[in-house]
Amino acid sequence: MAADAKQVHLAKSLTHTAPLINCRFDPSGQYLFATAEDRAIIRWKLADGSKVIFKGHDSWVRGLAFSKDGKTLVTSGFDDTLIWWPMAADKPEPIRKATAHKGWIRAIAVSPDGALLASGGNDRVVKIWNMADGKPVAELIGHELDVYSVMFHPDGKHLLSGDLMGQIRQWDVAGAKEVRKFDAKDLHTYNSGQRVHFGGVRSLALTADRKQLIAGGLYKGTNPLGAVHEPIILRFEWDSQKVLKKHITTGVKGVIWRNVIHPDGFVMGCSGGSSGGYLIFWKAGEDKAFHKFKMQDTARGMDLHPDGIQVAATHWNRKVSLCRLEEKSNSKKK
């Protein structure tokens, strides 16, 4: 059955003992992984809600990525460390660790062929690693401010990275060199009074036809320290690098922590901020969102299940919202 964004509803909540940060479904769709402020990584089995705790980082964990075969989980923390884990182990222990960046690691991603891992952090450097043994492959230098997002192009030959300045850089992986930039300046604010750079490219996604690049973050950041800002999605034409649409949402104060492209073609974003938590949906030809769904608390992370129906969102109130993009009557039959 096709997904129906306008029918999105909360189907179930999962609970932890500390505020939650980010989340990802594993490639098989059997498990949901989340990270929390107690430095834990939590694995829930969706079939019965049972959970297992992974402990190995010395700070909060933001990045979650899986090997191509789904057997290995890689996590990145604000402790400058990458850790490889056996994804489905009953008592998981680190397979290997790598001190990767000077400061926070903001984002990680695995290449389409599963051979490489990319990481980006507050040291303004993007690094490429060998997934099999954790050895460094290349360093990509050029960002002026902290790197907030990384994404491999489906061709495996290119990598995209977005930073706090609102710049998206496209890299040639084999040559370890910059190819071109996308200007996402709308996602950056500098407040001279507070002396704060604010915003950044928080999330990247590419449409299935590879013709459009989607970048999420915030704008109207008039008071960064007061958390006054609104969520926005920028839609770029891949070939020309021009902004085709600026997708906005009225009545919501927050930031797009993550955006994904649903298999049905619409863009889905997770917003968290002073307005609480929202799932927001946009169509390609429309500036404004065609639907928004208010969740139980401030949201900080989101992922779409491989089935295209289930959506998970992590919250400050120590809960995960498991939502479904379908009528409630249909969800009860499953």
C-alpha positions as CSV (number, residue, x, y, z in Angstrom):
1,M,0.0,0.0,0.0
2,A,1.3,3.5,-0.8
3,A,2.2,5.9,2.0
4,D,-0.2,8.7,2.8
5,A,1.7,11.6,4.5
6,K,-1.5,13.3,5.5
7,Q,-2.6,10.3,7.5
8,V,0.6,10.2,9.6
9,H,0.0,9.3,13.2
10,L,1.8,8.1,16.3
11,A,1.6,4.3,16.5
12,K,3.9,3.5,19.4
13,S,6.4,5.1,21.8
14,L,9.7,3.6,22.9
15,T,11.4,4.9,26.1
16,H,14.9,5.3,27.4
17,T,16.3,6.7,30.7
18,A,18.0,9.9,29.2
19,P,17.1,12.5,26.5
20,L,17.5,11.1,23.0
21,I,19.5,12.6,20.2
22,N,19.5,10.7,16.9
23,C,18.2,7.5,15.3
24,R,18.4,5.1,12.3
25,F,16.7,1.9,11.3
26,D,19.1,-0.8,10.3
27,P,19.0,-1.9,6.6
28,S,16.9,-5.0,7.3
29,G,14.3,-3.0,9.1
30,Q,14.3,-5.3,12.1
31,Y,15.9,-2.8,14.5
32,L,15.9,0.9,15.5
33,F,19.0,2.4,16.9
34,A,19.0,5.7,18.9
35,T,21.6,7.7,20.7
36,A,21.2,9.4,24.1
37,E,22.7,12.0,26.4
38,D,23.9,9.2,28.8
39,R,26.4,8.4,26.0
40,A,24.5,5.2,25.2
41,I,23.5,3.7,21.8
42,I,20.2,1.9,22.2
43,R,19.1,-0.9,19.9
44,W,15.4,-1.8,19.9
45,K,14.0,-4.9,18.2
46,L,10.8,-3.6,16.6
47,A,9.0,-7.0,16.7
48,D,8.9,-7.1,20.5
49,G,10.4,-3.8,21.8
50,S,13.3,-5.5,23.6
51,K,16.4,-3.3,23.8
52,V,20.2,-3.7,24.1
53,I,22.6,-1.0,25.2
54,F,25.9,-0.2,23.4
55,K,28.5,1.6,25.6
56,G,31.9,2.8,24.3
57,H,31.9,6.6,23.7
58,D,33.0,9.2,26.2
59,S,30.5,11.8,25.0
60,W,27.2,12.1,23.2
61,V,26.8,10.2,19.9
62,R,25.3,11.8,16.8
63,G,26.4,9.7,13.8
64,L,25.0,6.3,13.0
65,A,25.8,4.4,9.8
66,F,25.7,0.8,8.6
67,S,27.9,-1.5,6.4
68,K,26.4,-2.5,3.1
69,D,25.6,-6.0,4.4
70,G,24.0,-4.5,7.6
71,K,26.2,-6.6,9.9
72,T,28.4,-3.7,11.2
73,L,27.3,-0.4,12.8
74,V,29.6,2.6,12.9
75,T,29.0,5.4,15.4
76,S,30.6,8.8,15.8
77,G,30.7,10.8,18.9
78,F,31.4,14.3,20.2
79,D,34.5,12.6,21.8
80,D,36.3,12.7,18.4
81,T,36.0,8.9,18.0
82,L,34.6,6.5,15.5
83,I,33.6,3.0,16.7
84,W,32.8,-0.1,14.7
85,W,30.3,-2.5,16.3
86,P,28.7,-5.9,15.6
87,M,25.2,-4.7,14.8
88,A,23.1,-7.6,16.0
89,A,25.3,-9.0,18.8
90,D,23.6,-9.9,22.1
91,K,26.4,-8.3,24.1
92,P,28.0,-5.8,21.7
93,E,31.6,-4.8,22.2
94,P,33.6,-2.5,19.9
95,I,35.3,-4.1,17.0
96,R,37.7,-1.2,16.6
97,K,38.0,2.5,17.5
98,A,39.6,5.4,15.6
99,T,40.4,8.8,16.9
100,A,39.1,10.7,13.8
101,H,38.8,14.4,14.3
102,K,39.9,17.3,16.5
103,G,36.7,17.9,18.3
104,W,33.1,16.9,17.6
105,I,32.3,14.5,14.7
106,R,29.0,15.9,13.3
107,A,28.2,13.3,10.6
108,I,29.2,10.1,9.0
109,A,28.1,8.2,5.8
110,V,29.0,4.9,4.1
111,S,29.6,4.8,0.3
112,P,27.2,2.9,-2.0
113,D,29.6,0.0,-2.5
114,G,30.2,-0.2,1.3
115,A,33.9,0.2,0.9
116,L,34.4,3.7,2.4
117,L,33.2,5.7,5.4
118,A,33.1,9.5,5.3
119,S,33.2,11.7,8.4
120,G,33.0,15.5,9.0
121,G,33.4,17.5,12.1
122,N,34.1,20.7,14.0
123,D,37.7,20.8,12.7
124,R,36.3,21.7,9.3
125,V,37.8,18.6,7.7
126,V,36.1,15.8,5.9
127,K,37.9,12.4,6.2
128,I,37.5,9.2,4.3
129,W,38.2,5.8,5.9
130,N,38.4,2.2,4.8
131,M,35.3,0.5,6.2
132,A,36.9,-2.9,6.4
133,D,39.8,-2.0,8.7
134,G,39.2,1.6,9.8
135,K,42.4,3.0,8.2
136,P,42.5,6.5,6.8
137,V,42.2,7.0,3.1
138,A,42.0,10.7,2.4
139,E,41.5,14.2,4.0
140,L,39.4,16.8,2.2
141,I,40.3,20.3,3.1
142,G,38.4,23.5,2.2
143,H,35.5,24.1,4.5
144,E,35.6,27.5,6.3
145,L,33.4,26.4,9.3
146,D,32.3,23.2,11.0
147,V,31.1,20.4,8.8
148,Y,27.5,19.4,9.7
149,S,26.5,16.8,7.0
150,V,28.1,14.3,4.6
151,M,26.5,12.2,1.9
152,F,27.9,10.0,-0.9
153,H,26.5,10.5,-4.4
154,P,24.9,7.2,-5.6
155,D,27.6,7.0,-8.3
156,G,30.1,6.4,-5.5
157,K,32.6,8.7,-7.2
158,H,31.5,11.9,-5.5
159,L,30.9,13.0,-1.9
160,L,28.9,16.0,-0.7
161,S,29.5,17.9,2.6
162,G,27.7,20.8,4.1
163,D,29.0,23.2,6.7
164,L,27.9,25.9,9.2
165,M,28.7,28.7,6.6
166,G,25.9,27.3,4.3
167,Q,28.3,25.9,1.7
168,I,27.9,22.5,0.2
169,R,31.0,21.1,-1.4
170,Q,31.1,18.3,-4.0
171,W,34.3,16.3,-3.9
172,D,35.9,13.8,-6.3
173,V,36.5,10.8,-4.0
174,A,39.3,9.1,-5.9
175,G,41.2,12.4,-6.5
176,A,40.4,13.8,-3.0
177,K,39.7,17.2,-4.6
178,E,36.9,19.7,-4.6
179,V,34.8,19.7,-7.8
180,R,32.3,22.5,-7.2
181,K,30.1,24.2,-4.6
182,F,26.4,24.7,-4.0
183,D,25.6,28.0,-2.3
184,A,23.1,27.4,0.6
185,K,23.7,30.8,2.2
186,D,20.1,31.0,3.3
187,L,20.9,28.3,5.9
188,H,23.5,30.5,7.6
189,T,23.1,33.5,9.9
190,Y,25.8,35.6,11.5
191,N,24.8,37.7,14.5
192,S,27.4,40.4,15.0
193,G,26.0,41.5,18.4
194,Q,26.2,37.9,19.8
195,R,29.2,37.1,17.6
196,V,27.6,33.8,16.7
197,H,27.6,31.8,13.4
198,F,24.3,30.0,13.4
199,G,22.4,27.5,11.2
200,G,24.3,25.4,8.7
201,V,23.5,22.6,6.3
202,R,22.1,20.1,8.7
203,S,21.0,17.4,6.2
204,L,21.5,16.4,2.6
205,A,19.5,14.2,0.2
206,L,19.4,13.5,-3.5
207,T,16.2,12.8,-5.5
208,A,15.9,9.3,-7.1
209,D,16.5,10.7,-10.6
210,R,19.6,12.5,-9.3
211,K,18.4,15.8,-10.8
212,Q,17.8,17.7,-7.5
213,L,19.7,18.1,-4.3
214,I,17.8,18.8,-1.1
215,A,19.4,20.7,1.9
216,G,17.8,21.4,5.2
217,G,18.4,23.7,8.1
218,L,17.1,27.0,9.5
219,Y,16.6,30.6,8.5
220,K,15.4,33.8,10.0
221,G,17.9,33.3,12.8
222,T,17.5,36.7,14.3
223,N,18.4,35.7,17.8
224,P,20.6,32.6,17.8
225,L,21.2,32.4,21.5
226,G,17.4,32.9,22.1
227,A,16.7,30.0,19.6
228,V,14.6,32.3,17.4
229,H,14.6,30.7,13.9
230,E,12.4,28.8,11.4
231,P,12.9,25.6,9.4
232,I,13.6,25.7,5.7
233,I,14.5,23.3,2.9
234,L,16.4,24.3,-0.2
235,R,15.9,22.5,-3.4
236,F,18.8,22.7,-5.9
237,E,19.0,21.7,-9.6
238,W,21.9,19.3,-9.7
239,D,23.3,20.4,-13.1
240,S,23.1,24.2,-12.7
241,Q,23.4,24.4,-8.9
242,K,20.6,26.9,-8.9
243,V,18.0,27.0,-6.1
244,L,14.7,25.9,-7.6
245,K,12.6,26.2,-4.4
246,K,12.8,27.4,-0.9
247,H,10.4,25.2,1.0
248,I,9.1,26.9,4.2
249,T,6.6,26.1,6.9
250,T,4.5,28.7,8.6
251,G,3.9,28.7,12.3
252,V,6.8,26.5,13.3
253,K,10.0,27.7,15.2
254,G,12.8,25.2,14.8
255,V,15.5,23.6,12.7
256,I,15.4,20.8,10.1
257,W,17.6,18.2,11.8
258,R,17.1,15.8,9.0
259,N,15.4,15.6,5.6
260,V,14.8,12.5,3.5
261,I,13.2,11.9,0.2
262,H,10.3,9.4,0.4
263,P,10.1,6.7,-2.4
264,D,6.9,8.4,-3.5
265,G,8.8,11.6,-4.3
266,F,7.9,14.0,-1.5
267,V,10.4,15.5,0.9
268,M,10.0,14.8,4.6
269,G,11.7,16.8,7.3
270,C,12.1,16.6,11.1
271,S,11.9,19.9,12.9
272,G,12.7,20.5,16.5
273,G,12.8,23.8,18.4
274,S,10.8,26.1,20.5
275,S,7.6,25.0,18.8
276,G,8.3,21.4,19.7
277,G,8.7,18.6,17.3
278,Y,7.2,18.3,13.8
279,L,7.2,16.0,10.8
280,I,6.8,18.3,7.8
281,F,6.1,17.3,4.2
282,W,6.8,19.2,0.9
283,K,6.0,18.5,-2.8
284,A,8.5,19.4,-5.5
285,G,6.4,22.2,-7.1
286,E,5.2,23.9,-4.0
287,D,6.9,26.4,-1.7
288,K,4.9,25.7,1.4
289,A,4.5,22.3,3.1
290,F,1.4,20.3,2.2
291,H,1.2,18.8,5.6
292,K,2.8,19.0,9.1
293,F,2.3,16.7,12.0
294,K,3.0,17.8,15.6
295,M,4.7,15.2,17.7
296,Q,4.9,14.6,21.5
297,D,8.0,16.7,22.3
298,T,11.0,18.6,20.8
299,A,12.4,16.4,18.1
300,R,16.2,16.0,17.5
301,G,16.5,13.2,14.9
302,M,14.5,11.2,12.4
303,D,14.6,8.2,10.0
304,L,12.4,6.5,7.5
305,H,12.0,2.7,7.6
306,P,12.9,0.7,4.5
307,D,9.1,-0.1,4.1
308,G,8.4,3.6,3.5
309,I,5.6,3.6,6.0
310,Q,7.2,3.7,9.4
311,V,9.0,6.8,10.7
312,A,11.0,7.2,13.9
313,A,11.8,10.4,15.7
314,T,13.8,11.0,18.8
315,H,12.8,13.4,21.5
316,W,14.1,15.4,24.4
317,N,11.5,13.7,26.7
318,R,13.4,10.4,26.5
319,K,11.0,8.9,24.0
320,V,11.0,7.7,20.4
321,S,7.9,8.3,18.3
322,L,7.2,5.5,16.0
323,C,4.8,7.0,13.4
324,R,3.0,5.5,10.4
325,L,2.2,7.1,7.1
326,E,-1.1,5.5,6.6
327,E,-4.7,5.4,8.0
328,K,-5.0,4.2,11.5
329,S,-7.4,1.4,10.5
330,N,-4.7,0.0,8.1
331,S,-2.0,0.1,10.7
332,K,-4.1,-2.0,13.1
333,K,-4.3,-4.7,10.5
334,K,-0.5,-5.1,10.3
